[in-house]
Amino acid sequence: MGDANRVQVSYVQESTFGAQETGSNLQILRLNNESLVHDKATTISEEMRADRQISDIPRIGVSTSGNIAFELSYGTYDDFLQAALLSSGWSSEVKISAAITMSAASSDNSLSDSASGFGSFTANQWVLVSGFTTAANNGFKKILSATSAKLIFVNGTMVTEVVGDPVTVQMGGQIINGTTLVSYNIERDYQDLSNILSLFLGQSINMLNLDIPVDGIITGTFGFMGSEETSLTSSAGTGYDAVGTTAVMTGANHVPNFMENYSEQGIISLAISLTNKLRTRMQVGTLGVVSVGTGTVEITGTFSVYFETVALYNKFLAHQDTSIAVAVQDSQGSGYVIELLAVVVTTGTRSAGGINTDVIGDFGYSAKLSATESTTIRIARFPIMSNLQGIAQATATVTGALTIIPE
C-alpha cells in the first residue's frame, strides 16, 4: 500500500493547455499536503423500462480541482506566485554592492550616491538597504522618486549620515497582477509503488492564501483548477530538478516589517487571500475542459493588532483607503515584500473580550486598484546576490559593484 511520505509532486509549465509536456525536466515541489482530484460528472438515463432498472449512467464531463499547501521558504514558489498573480514575469534585480559613495539625508528622506549609480532604479519599486552605521537607514524602502544620483523613499525615516560606510542597495525584482494565464502539468509519483503515477493536465492557479501567525510557521495554499487526470506508468519528463533547501519562515523570526499606510505597525496575525475567479470552458464534441477563462482579481484578508491608537479604526469608520505591506526575510537575508497598494478596511472590532485579556483590534480588508500606480498587488523578491559577478562602478576615489540580474 502507498505511503503519503513517499509521494513526490513535481510540475512543468505547459506549452499547450491540457497537453502532456515531453522532453523537459520537471521541478520537484516542496509541500505539506495536496488534494488534487479528478472531478467526473455523470447523469442517469431517464429511459423508462418495464423492469424498473436504470439503462445507463453516461459520463458528461470531467475537470480537476484541488489545493497544494506549503510552508513559505525563499525561492521555492516563485513560479507559482507569478502564476497566481497572472504576471508576465519577474523583473530584473539590480544591486549596488559595498559602495562608499552613499549618504543619507533626513531633510527629504533620501539616499544619495555621489557616483550616480542609481540609473537602473525606478520609482514605486522596493529596495533593501544595508551597511549604514545608523540602523534606521537600513532595511526595506519603497522608492518615491529616482534619479541616477538620488532615491527618495516613501516609508521609513532616514537619518542624516555622510559617505564612508560600505553600503549595499538592492532593488528587488517584482511581479504585479496581470493578465497572463499559464497552466501546468502536475505529476504525482507514488515512489513506493511500482510504476504508478498520476498526471494532472491544464492546471491553472485560481487561489492563493497566505497566513502569517505570531507563533508559527508562515503557511499558504495554492488552489488549482484544470482539465483532467490521467494514469501513467512512467514520467514523460527527461528528469527532475532538485528541490530547494532554503529554510521555512516563521512569524516570530522572519517578519521584520508590517506597514499600514507605509508606517510601521505591530501585528498579531495577517491573512491574505487572492482569487482569480477562473472558470472552465466546455464545448460540444469535446469531453472535458477546452480552456480556462480569467475573471477579476479579488484580494481580501484579515489582520489583528493590539489596540493602542484610534487612527486605524477611524479609517474603518470613515471608509478611508489605506495600504498594507509586509516584509518577510529568512535567516540568510533572502526575502519578499508583499504590498497591497489600495486597501479598504471592511470590518473592524475593538471589543473588550473579558477579564485579564488585551483589547484586540481585528480588521478585515479588501484590496482594489491603486489610482496612482494602476496596480492591486506587488511582490518584490530579494535573493542573496553576494556570489554574483558585479560590474565595476568606479570614480576617482571609490569602487562599488553594480549587478543587474536578468529575468
N, C-alpha and C positions, 0 to 999 in steps of 0.2 A: 504494500500500500504506500501511497505517496506521502512524503513528509513536507509540510509547508516550508520548513527551513532549508530544503533542498531545491526550491523553485528559484530559477533565475529569470528575471524580467529584463528585456532589452528592447531597443527601439531603433528605427531608422526612418528618416523623413521620406515620404512618398514623392515620386516624380509625377505619378498619375493617381488621381484619387481612387482608392479602393483596390489598387493593383498591388500584387506582391512584388517587393523590391528584390532584385537579384544582383549579385556582383559587387556588393558593398558590405563593409563591416557594420555590425550593429553595436550600439552603445549600451553597455550594461548599466542598469539603473539601480541606485540605492533607494530602498523603500521600506516602509513599515508594514504595509499590507496593501492588497489590491482587491477590487471587487468587479473586475471586468466580466461582463456576461453577454451571451448571445441571446437576444430577445426575439422569439419566434411568435408570430401572430397566426392563430388558426380560427376557423369558424366551423360550425356544424351545418351540414346539409339539411335543408328543410324539406327534402323529398318525403312524401308520405308513403309508408309501407304498411301493408296489412299485417305484417308480423311485429310491428311496433319497433323495429330496430333502426339504428342510425346507419345510413348508407355510406357516408363518407365524412371525414374530417380533413378538409384540404388546408394546406398552408397558404396563407395570403400575404405574408410579409415577414421580412427579417431586418434586424438592425442590431446595434450593440450599445451598451451603456456601462457606466461604472466609474469608480474612483481609484486613484493611486494616492496613498497617504505617505507623507515623508517628514523627516526632521531636517530643518534648514542647515545646510552647510555650503560654504562658498564654492561657486563654480559648478556645482552638481546639476542644477536645474536651469541653467541659463537658456538652453534650447526651449524648454517648456515655458519659462517666464516670457520669452519672446513670443511664443505661440499663443499664450494666454492673453497677451495684450494685442494680438494681431498686428504686431510691429513688423516693419520691413527689415529690421536688423539692428544689431548693436552698433552704435557709432564708435569711432576710434578713441582710445585713451591717449591722453597727452601728459607728459611728465617732464618737469624741470628738476634735476637732482642736485642736491647739496650745493646750491648756488649761494655765494656770499655777497650777492648783489641785491638782496631783498631787504626792504624796510617796511614797517607798518606805521599807519597813521590813524589816530583816533578821530581827527577832525572830520574825515569823510568815510571812516570805516573801510580803509583801503589797504591794499598790498601793492607795493611798487617794486619794479625791477629796473635798476639803472642800466642793465644790459638789454632792455627791451625784448625780453624773451616770451612775452605773452601773445604773440601774433596768432597762434593757433587756438587760443582760448576764446570762448564765446559766452555771451550773456545767457542767463537762465539755467546754465548747467552748474553742476556741483563740483567742487574741488575739495581735496584733502590736503591740508597744510600741516607740515611737521618741521621741527628743527629750531623754532624760535625759543629763546630763553623764557619769554613770557608765555605761560600756558594758555592764556586767553586768545593768543594769536594763532594757536594750532587748532586742528580739528576740521570738521566738515563745514564748508561755507558755500552758499549759493551766490553766483555771480549776478550782480545787478547790471553792471556795465563793464566792458572790457576794451582796453587799448593795448598796444604792444608793450606799453610801459606800466600800466596800472590796471588792477582789478578792484572794483568797488563791490562790497558784499551786501546782501540783503539782511543776513542774520549775523548774530554774534556781536561782540563789542571789541574791536581791535584796540590795542594799547600801543601808543607810540613807541617804536623801537628802531634804532638805526641799523644800518648794514653791518654785517660782521658774522652773524650766525650762519651756519650751513643749512639753508632752508630748502626743503623739497615741496614742490607744489604739483599735485596730480589732479588733472581733470578726468573724472571717470567717464568711460563710455556709457551711453544711455540708450534705453528704449522708451518709447512713448506709445500710447494707444493709437492703433492704426486700423487698416482695412485689409491686411494681408493674411488670409486664412491659409494655414498649412495643415497637412494631415500626415499621419504616421502609420507604419506597420509596428505593432507592438507584439513581441514574441514572449510567450510563457513556456519555459523549458523545464519539464519535470525531470531533473537530473538524476534522481534515484530510481527512475523507471526507464525501461528500455525503449528508446526511440519514440517517445511520446512528447509532442509539442503542440501548443495551440498558437494560432496567429490571428490577431485582430487587425482587420483592414479598415482603412479610411478613418482613423482615429483623430478627431479634432478636439481641442480643449474648449469646453463650454464654460468651465467654472474654475476659479482659483480661490481658495480660502487660506488665510494665514492668521495664526494665533500666537501672540506673544504674552506669556504668563509672567507673573512676578517670581515664581518659584519653580519653574520647569523649563523643559526644552521648547524652543520655538518650533512649532509644527505647522504643517499645511496639508492641503489636499488639492489635487488636480482632478477635475471631473471631465470625463470623455463621453462623446457620442460618435457613432460611426456606422460602418457598413455591415460587416459580418465577421463571424469567427469561423476559421477552418482548422482542421486537424492535420498535423504534419508528422512525418517520421524523421525528418532532418531539417535543419535550418537552410534557408535559401541564401543566407549571407556567406561572405567569404571568411568571416571570423568575427571576433568581438573586441571592441576597445575596452581597456581595463577601466574599472570603476575608480573614481577619485577617492582620495583619502583625507580630505580636509575635515576638520573637526566640526561636530554639530554645535550649534549656538544655543545659548540659554538666555532667558530674560534677565537673570541676575548679573551675568558676567559679560554679556556681549551686546548691550544696547546703550551706547554712550550718549545718545541724544533722542529725545522726543520733542518736537516743536509744534506748537499750536500758534498759527499766525507768525511763524518764524521766531518765536520766543520759546525759551526752554520751559518745559513743563514736566513735573514728575508724574508718572502714571503707575497704576497698579496692574493694568492689563490693556491690551489692544487687540482688536479683531478686525480684519479686512476681508471682505467677501466681494469677489468680482464675478459677474456672469456676462456672457456674450450674447445671450438669447439666441443661440444657434437653433436651427431647425433642419430636420432631414427632409429630403425631397424624393418622392416616388413617381414612377410613371408606368402607364400601361405597357405591358410587354417585357418588363424587367422586374425580376424578383429582387427586392431589397432597395437599398439607398443608392440613388444615382449621383447625388451631390449633397452638400450641406450649405444652407444659407445662413448669412450673418444677420444679427439684429443689433439693438442698442447695447452699448457697453454700460452696464449698471454696476455701480460700486457702492456698497453700504458697509456698515460696521458699527462697532461699539468701542468705547474706552472708559476706563474708570480712574478717578483721581481722588486723593484725599481733599475734601472740601476745605479750602482755605481762603479763597477770594471769590468775589462775585462776578468778575469780568467775563469768564467763560459762560456762566449760567445766564448772564444778561444777554449774551449773544443768542442763546436759545430763546429767551423771552422775546427778543426784538426781531427774531428771524434774520439775523445778520450773518453774512458769509464769513468764513474763516478758511484756514488751510491746515493741513496736517503733514508732517514729515517725520520719519523715523529712520535713524541710522542703526545698522547692525554691523558688528565688526568682530571677527574671530581673534583668537589669541596671537595669530601670526600677522595680523594687521589687514587682512583682506575683508571686504565687506560690501554692503549695499546701502544706498539711501532710497527709500520709497516715499514718494511725495504725491499727495493728493492736493491739487492746486486750488480748487474751489470746493468748499465743503459747507453744507447746510446742516446745522445741528437740529435733528428732527425730534429727538426726545431728550428729556433731562429730569433727573431727580436729585434732591439733596436732603433726603429724609433722615430723621433720627431713628435708626434701626432698633435700638434697645439699649439697656444699661451696659456700661463697660465696653462700649463699641465706639469706633470712629464714625464721624459723618462722612459718607462716601458720595461723591458726585458721579453718577452713572449717566453716560451720554450715548445716544445713538446718532448716526450721521448718514448722509447720502452725499456722494460727490457729483459734481457737474462740470461742464465745460468752463475753463478759465477764460474770461473775456480778453485778458491781456496776452495769453500765450496760446490760446486755441487748443488746449490740451487738458485732459482729465487726470491722467496718472503718468508719472515718470518714475523709472527705476534706473539709478546710476550704479555702476559696479566699480569697485576699486581693488584690483588684484595687486599682489606684491610684485613689483617690477624691478627689484634690485639686481636681478640676474640678467637683465636685458641690456643689449649694447646701446649706448647712448650716442648722440651726435654732439660733438663738442660745440659749446656755445662760448666763445672766447671774447674777452675785452683785453685792454692793456694790462689789467691787474688781476682779473678773476677768470676762472674756468668753471662752467657748470655743465650739465648734461641735459639735453632735450631729447625726449623719446616720444615718438608717435607710433602707436600700435594700431595697425590697420584692422578693419573688421575681419 
